[in-house]
């Protein structure tokens, strides 16, 4: 098999197999071919992974931050050296075009390792003078953290979670999505090669039940999930039973607002990036594109023209710009949304079909216009290359409509009026926003959602707080004043 790893799991610094676990077939979305066979983690392996993480963390937390940072920096360098090989693996795992996986997935993971390596040694506490006495604070690691990944950015997610966790002195047990389980195993290998002590980053394969059993373990201090809202609700509830720390990176139905003074080419380009990159399987996508009436016709004409030029095809070919969806289930979900959008009266501007004959799970870049707020396509997360264009007239109207959703992950505004740009962004209920740009997620910037889209933040200085806790130490410097 093309991409068979040495074994399914990585525990205590080594590959581990237990054939008793239910089978997981890894399928290359470009052809539907099975490229690896793995097994779900059994309860014994869950126990082994958490025990190994807890043991290793006791030593790791005592190391100087610069020493921890050195390991992460080395891991980032290895990722960059093996960029091509890792991009190919990511393409096999996800079906994303190689031109994307070369620049976005692992490279953004390496950025996170470098960034948190640089940040860790700068984290300090406070000293709080109290006259004669004083208090000082220490930012301490949480302990064993569980990371649970979605299938759309498997390696980036594994890095975005493990980099701040390890930098701050925690250990991690990571459960990748059962749909894309390969990248995390490779990351575990790279960490060992970079000098990370065994047991600090473990990978367990499995479906939801394996994730749930990890969260129930009393030795686990935190869970960070990237996934859908329904899964987030379950994971958050389970974490609450043990009062564990949580970070929830969930779904969205984000607005991208285009005023009629915007640069047409930039607005069209951003709307395409916000809907078609990774075949639309990006959580922060701007899937409700609100276009002001004065620009609507020109916007749709140019959008259709440029969208038809997107080269869809074999993800392993250098010039392919859009690959298939990740799975048969996702294909069925997305084509169902397209059919219902048509029947609800949305106007199909371009796409809507499966594209050129191919074995994989392809859907053409699809644009619907004249979408209204009540249509399903404007309310639910599609997670495919399907853009909904809605018209609007005034600023107040579009703000109200943009916020009329339970999600709050991201939002974008295109306008040349700088005051309006900031005024509108200030009113939008979303955790991650862009002005005259879309979907750029540099590690320096905090990333995350509000409302049902999540709690906590990944990346930026904010992530340090989500992988550590404050200890405050009162230092008595005088005699003890006891009333007895
Ligand atoms: P999903 O919710 O189906 O699964 C996510 C992960 O949770 C998987 O690893 C799955 O095995 C695990 N899981 C499922 N049930 C569980 C349970 N009861 N307990 C513990 N773990 C459980 O999501 P998906 O289909 O893999 O990914 C797509 C979703 O992820 C979309 O909604 C998308 O918006 C969201 N997403 C969000 C972000 C973000 O950063 N906000 C990024 C990428 C994807």
Boltz pocket constraint, residues with backbone or C-beta under 6 A from the ligand:
constraints:
  - pocket:
      binder: B
      contacts: [[A, 148], [A, 149], [A, 150], [A, 151], [A, 152], [A, 153], [A, 175], [A, 176], [A, 177], [A, 178], [A, 206], [A, 207], [A, 208], [A, 209], [A, 210], [A, 211], [A, 212], [A, 226], [A, 227], [A, 228], [A, 229], [A, 230], [A, 231], [A, 232], [A, 234], [A, 235], [A, 248], [A, 249], [A, 250], [A, 251], [A, 252], [A, 282], [A, 283], [A, 284], [A, 381], [A, 383], [A, 409], [A, 448], [A, 449], [A, 453], [A, 454]]
      max_distance: 6.0
